[in-house]
Amino acid sequence: MSTLPPSSVTAPPANGLTPPLPKSLPQSLTDRLARLKSYFGHQPAAWIVAFLGTLLGAATEPAIPALLQPLLDNGFTQGTMPLWWVPVGILGVFTVRGIAQFSSQYALTRIANDGMLRLRRDLFAHLLRADLSVFRQQSASALSNTVVFEVQNGCSQLVSAAVGLSRDGFTLVALLGYLFYINWQLTLIVGVVVPGVTTVMRKLSKRLYAITKASQKATDELAYVVEENALAHRMVRLHAAQAHQQTRFAKLSETLRRLALKSTIASSAMTPLTQLLSAAALSVVICVALWQSRDPGHAGVTVGGFAAFLSAMMMLVAPMRRLADLANPVTRGLAALERGLNLIDHVPAESSGAYQGAPGHEKTPPPSPHPPSPSEVAGTSGTTQGLVLDHVSVRYKDDEPPALNNVSLQIPTGQVVALVGPSGSGKTTLANLLPRFVPLSGGSIRLNGVNLQDWSLEALREQFAMVSQDVVMLNDSLAHNVAMGHQLGASLDEARVLACLEAANLSDFLSKQPEGIHAQVGHNAQQLSGGQRQRLAIARALYKNAPYLILDEATSALDNESERLVQDALERVMKGRTTLVIAHRLSTIEHADRVVVMAEGKIVEQGSHAELLAEGGLYARLHAQGMGS
């Protein structure tokens, strides 16, 4: 094997967790929108269509009041306008406007959905390689809410805002231009309204953003309560805890209701304030127009001209009101999308080394239902050194005792080692250290002479298979659950899947499935019994054919018949593999090559089953109690 000097382990913070996510510095609205460019800037043609469509649609807005002036002055007053000109002009304007609005809205919606697809892909890909601390800091419901619902909600809100901003922004400019063309003095009065609306929007949008962030947090907490009660529904009913859970739910619901009301007050105040400023401008404009019509110096003011001006001015109210309301969807949309962006920006990926294994054995051998011999395992590993834990410590929180405290242990290749001890002694923590599911606080671990930190994560985890009491299955077929990780890049080896299922004592179950190995197991295989799910996990371990096997209390929750079938399957999968067994039942431990007894995060005894019984220590006491600690 090629030698690689063991690297020193850089200890994480004392609590063993990744530091909290840094708080983002306050950013302007422009800066926050610029962050979205990498997701929404990939369709220049669609952006051009959207721009031209909204520009053309806005240009048709002044055409409506412009038609009023000749209609009143020439049509009604003088009677000189041809009648055919009226339907042609009106239908022409609305046809052009309809085509322009359809094109712009379709283009913007396409841009939004393309960006949503890219962002969701990046979020899910990042989540698959994110540092495992994120799953301790955030609940599953919060993460799924961010990836699925927040992204969709944010994109929907922003595309609605983009459509409104482009349509109403250009319309406002076009109408103001037309008003200046008709009567610039009156238009200056109207211009006083714009700064007032801008000030109102700026003040209220800041408050709305803070309320939106608080609402998101309250929604997550409420969803988590629902998720908890759905998962623990039996325990809640068994302990008659419905009233307490209802109180928790009611308090969080009330908090969310108050925040929703505050948000409504902030967003709803924009519309009446905008309308009030517009009404003030309207009354002043009418008074000034009447004064101009009586002044000999403004003889050019006609009934048609004033009606056109008044109509255009009234048409300003709707886009200005909608623009004032834009602060709500923009703020909500940005806040929703920023949760996903912060997950990408601030949650680091798992750190990985570059070591791929011994030359000629970079990858685990092709999956096989037949266990390798000890010599084959040694050849795959490139050494017979196995696993070495050197003064390993793990601490989850500063104010709690360490889960592991200065543990040293050597597990030679091909040996079966059983970990025994009271609950909370550190057995599962030790097992989770090997595939780097838990970060080290001190010490080092070497696999085949190479520090775990130097191994590529993919190559390291190829060396391990795990069967635990908590079996997790995907909502997919039996075959894809057994061949997890091997479905892509090559056709599924159905014969190997069948052989693994048979070796795991699932032949009877398989014969009852009309679709065979392609039968769907449902959500986490809930329709399967506990023993069937355990054996399905064993079939998965057989298919992976990893040289190291971790059994974490794999039979502790089964009845005698299920345990017998699972134990029989476990004996098959353990043959020729370096195995670490964590169990409370004697039947799983007594045939181990070595028993390691743990208490309070330390190794207190080691030896064979017979040796430890003869010593009369902790193992002997646990054995006398039936190993049920």
HELIX and SHEET records of a PDB file:
HELIX    1   1 LEU A   29  ALA A   34  1                                   6    
HELIX    2   2 LYS A   37  PHE A   40  1                                   4    
HELIX    3   3 PRO A   44  THR A   60  1                                  17    
HELIX    4   4 ALA A   63  PRO A   70  1                                   8    
HELIX    5   5 LEU A   71  GLN A   78  3                                   8    
HELIX    6   6 TRP A   85  ARG A  129  1                                  45    
HELIX    7   7 VAL A  134  GLN A  137  1                                   4    
HELIX    8   8 ALA A  140  SER A  144  1                                   5    
HELIX    9   9 ASN A  145  GLU A  150  3                                   6    
HELIX   10  10 VAL A  151  ILE A  182  1                                  32    
HELIX   11  11 TRP A  184  GLY A  191  1                                   8    
HELIX   12  12 VAL A  193  LEU A  231  1                                  39    
HELIX   13  13 HIS A  233  LEU A  238  1                                   6    
HELIX   14  14 GLN A  242  SER A  268  1                                  27    
HELIX   15  15 MET A  270  ARG A  294  1                                  25    
HELIX   16  16 PRO A  296  HIS A  298  5                                   3    
HELIX   17  17 VAL A  303  ASP A  325  1                                  23    
HELIX   18  18 ALA A  327  HIS A  346  1                                  20    
HELIX   19  19 PRO A  374  SER A  381  1                                   8    
HELIX   20  20 LYS A  427  LEU A  433  1                                   7    
HELIX   21  21 LEU A  452  ASP A  454  5                                   3    
HELIX   22  22 LEU A  457  GLU A  462  1                                   6    
HELIX   23  23 LEU A  478  VAL A  482  1                                   5    
HELIX   24  24 GLU A  494  ALA A  503  1                                  10    
HELIX   25  25 SER A  507  SER A  511  1                                   5    
HELIX   26  26 GLY A  516  HIS A  518  5                                   3    
HELIX   27  27 HIS A  523  ALA A  525  5                                   3    
HELIX   28  28 GLY A  530  LYS A  544  1                                  15    
HELIX   29  29 ASN A  560  MET A  574  1                                  15    
HELIX   30  30 LEU A  586  ILE A  589  1                                   4    
HELIX   31  31 HIS A  609  GLU A  615  1                                   7    
HELIX   32  32 LEU A  618  ALA A  624  1                                   7    
SHEET    1   A 4 LEU A 404  ILE A 411  0                                        
SHEET    2   A 4 LEU A 387  VAL A 394 -1                                        
SHEET    3   A 4 GLY A 442  LEU A 447 -1                                        
SHEET    4   A 4 VAL A 450  ASN A 451 -1                                        
SHEET    1   B 6 PHE A 464  SER A 468  0                                        
SHEET    2   B 6 TYR A 548  ASP A 552  1                                        
SHEET    3   B 6 THR A 578  ILE A 582  1                                        
SHEET    4   B 6 VAL A 416  VAL A 420  1                                        
SHEET    5   B 6 ARG A 594  ALA A 599  1                                        
SHEET    6   B 6 LYS A 602  GLY A 607 -1                                        
END                                                                             
